[in-house]
């Protein structure tokens, strides 16, 4: 039960309210946001978490050290930005399992991870993407599926609006999907893997209506403070 958390972003849009720590360490009710994420994962028996870090990475490793609440932590540090895909690929060196859960370090999405694993193993795929229904997809872009839950279409932010399903930033995948890319080279998981390969091999979508919030913009960061 291994998990990679992507925690290396610059958090540019959040700097007006959080500037002294990386975005995943933004304080929520007096605690780093990463603690909320890891507490939730621990509830589903994840026992090894790899933190893919970059910007201000020392702030994360100095705070957590080698473990958190008995769960082993590893740090995959990007010394140069590698993009979402490159960060995932870099973190694989600390993983021993073939199938891995990966999630964004700035999004709290309280899905049933046990159900996600059952969904993944019951479909002939190397990738399951967790989707979330929202009232307005224009901030994220949208993802469309067919009647078998296979991903059928991606729409960019500029071409997307109104009610629909968005990429919720959680993935269950087979490591070979990332190992096909060269190590140490930047690439985008969203564009180069998901959008680049979904026509040639089946990628499936697990849709959840669970609590979802992305703290990447100040208004949602402040909203989570109130809701927590």
JORA-V664998 format. One record per pair of residues at least 4 apart in sequence whose ideal C-beta (glycine too) atoms are under 8 Angstrom apart, sorted by sequence separation. I is the first residue (numbers start at 0). J is the second residue. D is the distance in whole Angstrom. If there is no record, write none. Layout:
i=I j=J d=D
i=I j=J d=D
This chain:
i=10 j=14 d=6
i=13 j=17 d=5
i=14 j=18 d=5
i=20 j=24 d=4
i=26 j=30 d=7
i=27 j=31 d=7
i=30 j=34 d=5
i=32 j=36 d=7
i=33 j=37 d=6
i=34 j=38 d=6
i=35 j=39 d=7
i=36 j=40 d=7
i=37 j=41 d=6
i=38 j=42 d=7
i=39 j=43 d=8
i=41 j=45 d=6
i=52 j=56 d=4
i=55 j=59 d=7
i=56 j=60 d=6
i=57 j=61 d=5
i=58 j=62 d=7
i=59 j=63 d=6
i=60 j=64 d=7
i=63 j=67 d=5
i=66 j=70 d=6
i=77 j=81 d=5
i=81 j=85 d=3
i=82 j=86 d=7
i=83 j=87 d=7
i=84 j=88 d=6
i=85 j=89 d=6
i=86 j=90 d=6
i=87 j=91 d=7
i=90 j=94 d=7
i=102 j=106 d=7
i=110 j=114 d=7
i=111 j=115 d=7
i=112 j=116 d=7
i=113 j=117 d=7
i=114 j=118 d=6
i=115 j=119 d=6
i=116 j=120 d=6
i=117 j=121 d=6
i=118 j=122 d=7
i=136 j=140 d=7
i=144 j=148 d=5
i=145 j=149 d=5
i=154 j=158 d=5
i=155 j=159 d=7
i=159 j=163 d=7
i=172 j=176 d=5
i=174 j=178 d=6
i=175 j=179 d=7
i=180 j=184 d=7
i=187 j=191 d=5
i=188 j=192 d=5
i=189 j=193 d=5
i=190 j=194 d=5
i=191 j=195 d=5
i=192 j=196 d=6
i=193 j=197 d=6
i=196 j=200 d=6
i=215 j=219 d=7
i=216 j=220 d=7
i=217 j=221 d=6
i=218 j=222 d=6
i=219 j=223 d=6
i=220 j=224 d=7
i=221 j=225 d=7
i=222 j=226 d=6
i=223 j=227 d=6
i=17 j=22 d=7
i=20 j=25 d=7
i=26 j=31 d=6
i=27 j=32 d=5
i=30 j=35 d=7
i=40 j=45 d=4
i=66 j=71 d=6
i=67 j=72 d=6
i=80 j=85 d=8
i=81 j=86 d=5
i=94 j=99 d=6
i=110 j=115 d=6
i=119 j=124 d=7
i=122 j=127 d=7
i=136 j=141 d=4
i=144 j=149 d=6
i=154 j=159 d=4
i=172 j=177 d=7
i=186 j=191 d=5
i=187 j=192 d=8
i=188 j=193 d=7
i=189 j=194 d=6
i=190 j=195 d=6
i=197 j=202 d=5
i=214 j=219 d=6
i=215 j=220 d=8
i=20 j=26 d=8
i=25 j=31 d=7
i=26 j=32 d=8
i=65 j=71 d=7
i=66 j=72 d=6
i=102 j=108 d=7
i=133 j=139 d=7
i=144 j=150 d=6
i=145 j=151 d=5
i=180 j=186 d=6
i=186 j=192 d=8
i=196 j=202 d=7
i=213 j=219 d=6
i=214 j=220 d=4
i=10 j=17 d=7
i=24 j=31 d=4
i=25 j=32 d=5
i=52 j=59 d=5
i=65 j=72 d=6
i=81 j=88 d=7
i=143 j=150 d=8
i=144 j=151 d=6
i=212 j=219 d=6
i=17 j=25 d=4
i=23 j=31 d=7
i=24 j=32 d=7
i=27 j=35 d=6
i=40 j=48 d=7
i=52 j=60 d=7
i=64 j=72 d=7
i=77 j=85 d=7
i=81 j=89 d=6
i=91 j=99 d=8
i=119 j=127 d=4
i=142 j=150 d=6
i=143 j=151 d=5
i=13 j=22 d=5
i=17 j=26 d=8
i=23 j=32 d=6
i=24 j=33 d=6
i=50 j=59 d=6
i=63 j=72 d=6
i=77 j=86 d=6
i=118 j=127 d=6
i=143 j=152 d=4
i=193 j=202 d=7
i=214 j=223 d=6
i=22 j=32 d=8
i=23 j=33 d=5
i=50 j=60 d=8
i=142 j=152 d=7
i=143 j=153 d=8
i=212 j=222 d=7
i=10 j=21 d=6
i=20 j=31 d=8
i=37 j=48 d=6
i=75 j=86 d=7
i=142 j=153 d=6
i=143 j=154 d=7
i=177 j=188 d=8
i=180 j=191 d=7
i=212 j=223 d=5
i=10 j=22 d=3
i=13 j=25 d=7
i=77 j=89 d=6
i=100 j=112 d=7
i=115 j=127 d=7
i=130 j=142 d=6
i=141 j=153 d=8
i=142 j=154 d=8
i=180 j=192 d=8
i=8 j=21 d=7
i=9 j=22 d=8
i=23 j=36 d=8
i=50 j=63 d=8
i=140 j=153 d=7
i=141 j=154 d=5
i=7 j=21 d=8
i=8 j=22 d=6
i=60 j=74 d=5
i=75 j=89 d=5
i=87 j=101 d=6
i=115 j=129 d=7
i=128 j=142 d=7
i=130 j=144 d=8
i=140 j=154 d=6
i=212 j=226 d=8
i=6 j=21 d=7
i=8 j=23 d=8
i=10 j=25 d=8
i=59 j=74 d=7
i=75 j=90 d=4
i=100 j=115 d=8
i=140 j=155 d=5
i=177 j=192 d=8
i=6 j=22 d=8
i=140 j=156 d=5
i=176 j=192 d=6
i=6 j=23 d=4
i=33 j=50 d=8
i=75 j=92 d=7
i=139 j=156 d=7
i=56 j=74 d=7
i=75 j=93 d=6
i=136 j=154 d=8
i=138 j=156 d=7
i=140 j=158 d=8
i=141 j=159 d=4
i=170 j=188 d=8
i=4 j=23 d=7
i=48 j=67 d=7
i=110 j=129 d=6
i=137 j=156 d=6
i=140 j=159 d=5
i=56 j=76 d=5
i=73 j=93 d=4
i=139 j=159 d=7
i=143 j=163 d=8
i=144 j=164 d=7
i=56 j=77 d=8
i=98 j=119 d=7
i=108 j=129 d=7
i=143 j=164 d=7
i=48 j=70 d=6
i=50 j=72 d=6
i=52 j=74 d=6
i=128 j=150 d=7
i=137 j=159 d=6
i=141 j=163 d=4
i=142 j=164 d=5
i=47 j=70 d=7
i=48 j=71 d=7
i=49 j=72 d=8
i=50 j=73 d=7
i=52 j=75 d=7
i=53 j=76 d=7
i=108 j=131 d=7
i=136 j=159 d=4
i=137 j=160 d=5
i=141 j=164 d=6
i=142 j=165 d=7
i=166 j=189 d=7
i=46 j=70 d=6
i=47 j=71 d=5
i=48 j=72 d=6
i=49 j=73 d=5
i=50 j=74 d=5
i=51 j=75 d=5
i=52 j=76 d=5
i=53 j=77 d=4
i=136 j=160 d=6
i=137 j=161 d=8
i=141 j=165 d=6
i=142 j=166 d=6
i=45 j=70 d=7
i=46 j=71 d=7
i=47 j=72 d=8
i=48 j=73 d=8
i=49 j=74 d=8
i=50 j=75 d=7
i=52 j=77 d=7
i=53 j=78 d=8
i=135 j=160 d=7
i=136 j=161 d=7
i=140 j=165 d=7
i=33 j=59 d=7
i=47 j=73 d=7
i=49 j=75 d=6
i=51 j=77 d=7
i=122 j=148 d=7
i=135 j=161 d=6
i=136 j=162 d=8
i=139 j=165 d=4
i=140 j=166 d=7
i=6 j=33 d=7
i=41 j=68 d=6
i=53 j=80 d=6
i=134 j=161 d=8
i=135 j=162 d=7
i=136 j=163 d=4
i=139 j=166 d=7
i=166 j=193 d=8
i=53 j=81 d=8
i=134 j=162 d=6
i=136 j=164 d=8
i=4 j=33 d=7
i=41 j=70 d=6
i=133 j=162 d=7
i=136 j=165 d=5
i=33 j=63 d=8
i=37 j=67 d=6
i=38 j=68 d=8
i=132 j=162 d=7
i=133 j=163 d=7
i=21 j=52 d=8
i=24 j=55 d=8
i=31 j=62 d=7
i=37 j=68 d=8
i=132 j=163 d=7
i=133 j=164 d=8
i=4 j=36 d=6
i=132 j=164 d=5
i=133 j=165 d=6
i=4 j=37 d=8
i=21 j=54 d=5
i=34 j=67 d=8
i=37 j=70 d=7
i=53 j=86 d=7
i=131 j=164 d=7
i=21 j=55 d=4
i=24 j=58 d=6
i=130 j=164 d=4
i=131 j=165 d=6
i=171 j=205 d=8
i=20 j=55 d=6
i=21 j=56 d=7
i=24 j=59 d=6
i=51 j=86 d=4
i=130 j=165 d=7
i=23 j=59 d=7
i=51 j=87 d=7
i=130 j=166 d=7
i=131 j=167 d=4
i=21 j=58 d=6
i=129 j=166 d=8
i=130 j=167 d=6
i=2 j=40 d=6
i=20 j=58 d=5
i=21 j=59 d=7
i=24 j=62 d=7
i=51 j=89 d=7
i=128 j=166 d=6
i=129 j=167 d=4
i=51 j=90 d=4
i=128 j=167 d=8
i=129 j=168 d=8
i=129 j=169 d=4
i=153 j=193 d=7
i=164 j=204 d=7
i=167 j=207 d=7
i=49 j=90 d=5
i=128 j=169 d=8
i=129 j=170 d=7
i=153 j=194 d=5
i=128 j=170 d=6
i=164 j=206 d=6
i=0 j=43 d=8
i=2 j=45 d=5
i=127 j=170 d=7
i=150 j=193 d=8
i=0 j=44 d=5
i=1 j=45 d=7
i=4 j=48 d=6
i=6 j=50 d=5
i=7 j=51 d=5
i=10 j=54 d=7
i=49 j=93 d=5
i=126 j=170 d=6
i=127 j=171 d=5
i=153 j=197 d=7
i=167 j=211 d=6
i=0 j=45 d=5
i=1 j=46 d=8
i=2 j=47 d=7
i=3 j=48 d=8
i=4 j=49 d=7
i=6 j=51 d=6
i=7 j=52 d=5
i=8 j=53 d=8
i=9 j=54 d=5
i=49 j=94 d=6
i=126 j=171 d=8
i=127 j=172 d=7
i=168 j=213 d=7
i=0 j=46 d=5
i=1 j=47 d=5
i=2 j=48 d=5
i=3 j=49 d=5
i=4 j=50 d=5
i=5 j=51 d=5
i=6 j=52 d=5
i=7 j=53 d=3
i=8 j=54 d=7
i=126 j=172 d=5
i=0 j=47 d=7
i=1 j=48 d=8
i=2 j=49 d=7
i=3 j=50 d=8
i=4 j=51 d=7
i=7 j=54 d=6
i=47 j=94 d=8
i=125 j=172 d=6
i=126 j=173 d=8
i=150 j=197 d=5
i=1 j=49 d=7
i=3 j=51 d=6
i=125 j=173 d=4
i=7 j=56 d=7
i=125 j=175 d=7
i=126 j=176 d=6
i=125 j=176 d=5
i=119 j=171 d=4
i=149 j=201 d=5
i=150 j=202 d=5
i=6 j=59 d=6
i=51 j=104 d=8
i=118 j=171 d=8
i=149 j=202 d=7
i=150 j=203 d=7
i=50 j=104 d=8
i=115 j=169 d=7
i=149 j=203 d=6
i=150 j=204 d=5
i=45 j=100 d=7
i=116 j=171 d=7
i=148 j=203 d=5
i=149 j=204 d=8
i=115 j=171 d=6
i=147 j=203 d=8
i=148 j=204 d=5
i=110 j=167 d=8
i=148 j=205 d=7
i=148 j=206 d=8
i=108 j=167 d=5
i=110 j=169 d=6
i=144 j=203 d=8
i=108 j=168 d=7
i=144 j=204 d=5
i=106 j=167 d=7
i=108 j=169 d=6
i=106 j=168 d=5
i=142 j=204 d=6
i=144 j=206 d=8
i=106 j=169 d=8
i=103 j=168 d=4
i=128 j=193 d=7
i=36 j=102 d=7
i=102 j=168 d=6
i=103 j=169 d=8
i=126 j=192 d=8
i=45 j=112 d=8
i=102 j=169 d=5
i=126 j=193 d=7
i=36 j=104 d=7
i=39 j=107 d=8
i=101 j=169 d=7
i=102 j=170 d=7
i=43 j=112 d=4
i=100 j=169 d=7
i=101 j=170 d=5
i=7 j=77 d=5
i=39 j=109 d=6
i=43 j=113 d=6
i=100 j=170 d=7
i=101 j=171 d=8
i=33 j=104 d=6
i=36 j=107 d=7
i=100 j=171 d=5
i=101 j=172 d=7
i=3 j=75 d=8
i=32 j=104 d=8
i=35 j=107 d=6
i=40 j=112 d=7
i=99 j=171 d=8
i=7 j=80 d=8
i=32 j=105 d=7
i=98 j=171 d=7
i=99 j=172 d=6
i=7 j=81 d=8
i=98 j=172 d=7
i=128 j=202 d=6
i=130 j=204 d=5
i=132 j=206 d=7
i=32 j=107 d=8
i=98 j=173 d=6
i=99 j=174 d=6
i=125 j=200 d=7
i=127 j=202 d=8
i=128 j=203 d=7
i=129 j=204 d=8
i=130 j=205 d=7
i=131 j=206 d=7
i=97 j=173 d=6
i=98 j=174 d=7
i=124 j=200 d=8
i=126 j=202 d=5
i=127 j=203 d=5
i=128 j=204 d=5
i=129 j=205 d=5
i=130 j=206 d=5
i=131 j=207 d=6
i=132 j=208 d=6
i=97 j=174 d=6
i=124 j=201 d=5
i=125 j=202 d=8
i=126 j=203 d=7
i=127 j=204 d=7
i=128 j=205 d=7
i=129 j=206 d=8
i=130 j=207 d=7
i=131 j=208 d=7
i=5 j=83 d=6
i=96 j=174 d=8
i=97 j=175 d=8
i=123 j=201 d=6
i=124 j=202 d=6
i=127 j=205 d=5
i=129 j=207 d=6
i=131 j=209 d=8
i=133 j=211 d=8
i=7 j=86 d=6
i=122 j=201 d=8
i=124 j=203 d=5
i=94 j=174 d=7
i=131 j=211 d=5
i=5 j=86 d=6
i=23 j=104 d=4
i=122 j=203 d=5
i=5 j=87 d=7
i=22 j=104 d=7
i=23 j=105 d=6
i=22 j=105 d=5
i=91 j=174 d=6
i=3 j=87 d=6
i=119 j=203 d=8
i=118 j=203 d=7
i=91 j=177 d=6
i=119 j=205 d=8
i=3 j=90 d=5
i=91 j=178 d=7
i=118 j=205 d=5
i=3 j=91 d=8
i=88 j=177 d=5
i=87 j=177 d=5
i=88 j=178 d=7
i=115 j=205 d=5
i=3 j=94 d=7
i=114 j=205 d=8
i=88 j=180 d=6
i=1 j=94 d=5
i=84 j=177 d=7
i=89 j=182 d=7
i=1 j=95 d=7
i=88 j=182 d=6
i=89 j=183 d=7
i=1 j=96 d=5
i=10 j=105 d=7
i=85 j=180 d=8
i=110 j=205 d=8
i=0 j=96 d=8
i=3 j=99 d=6
i=5 j=101 d=7
i=8 j=104 d=7
i=84 j=180 d=6
i=111 j=207 d=7
i=2 j=99 d=7
i=3 j=100 d=7
i=4 j=101 d=8
i=5 j=102 d=7
i=7 j=104 d=8
i=8 j=105 d=7
i=110 j=207 d=4
i=1 j=99 d=5
i=2 j=100 d=5
i=3 j=101 d=5
i=4 j=102 d=6
i=5 j=103 d=5
i=6 j=104 d=4
i=85 j=183 d=8
i=88 j=186 d=8
i=111 j=209 d=7
i=1 j=100 d=7
i=2 j=101 d=7
i=3 j=102 d=8
i=4 j=103 d=8
i=5 j=104 d=5
i=85 j=184 d=6
i=108 j=207 d=7
i=110 j=209 d=5
i=2 j=102 d=7
i=4 j=104 d=5
i=85 j=185 d=4
i=109 j=209 d=5
i=84 j=185 d=8
i=85 j=186 d=5
i=87 j=188 d=6
i=108 j=209 d=6
i=109 j=210 d=4
i=81 j=183 d=8
i=84 j=186 d=4
i=108 j=210 d=7
i=109 j=211 d=8
i=81 j=184 d=7
i=82 j=185 d=4
i=84 j=187 d=5
i=107 j=210 d=7
i=108 j=211 d=5
i=81 j=185 d=5
i=82 j=186 d=5
i=83 j=187 d=6
i=84 j=188 d=4
i=107 j=211 d=7
i=108 j=212 d=8
i=80 j=185 d=6
i=81 j=186 d=8
i=82 j=187 d=5
i=83 j=188 d=4
i=84 j=189 d=8
i=106 j=211 d=7
i=107 j=212 d=5
i=79 j=185 d=8
i=82 j=188 d=7
i=83 j=189 d=6
i=106 j=212 d=7
i=84 j=191 d=6
i=106 j=213 d=5
i=107 j=214 d=7
i=84 j=192 d=6
i=105 j=213 d=6
i=106 j=214 d=7
i=105 j=214 d=5
i=106 j=215 d=8
i=103 j=213 d=8
i=105 j=215 d=5
i=107 j=223 d=7
i=32 j=214 d=6
i=27 j=214 d=8
i=25 j=214 d=6
i=22 j=214 d=7
i=35 j=227 d=8
i=22 j=215 d=7
i=25 j=220 d=6
i=27 j=223 d=6
i=28 j=224 d=7
i=27 j=224 d=6
i=28 j=227 d=5
i=27 j=227 d=5
i=13 j=214 d=7
i=16 j=217 d=5
i=13 j=215 d=6
i=15 j=217 d=6
i=12 j=215 d=6
i=13 j=216 d=7
i=17 j=220 d=7
i=12 j=216 d=5
i=13 j=217 d=6
i=16 j=220 d=6
i=10 j=215 d=7
i=12 j=217 d=7
i=16 j=221 d=7
i=13 j=220 d=6
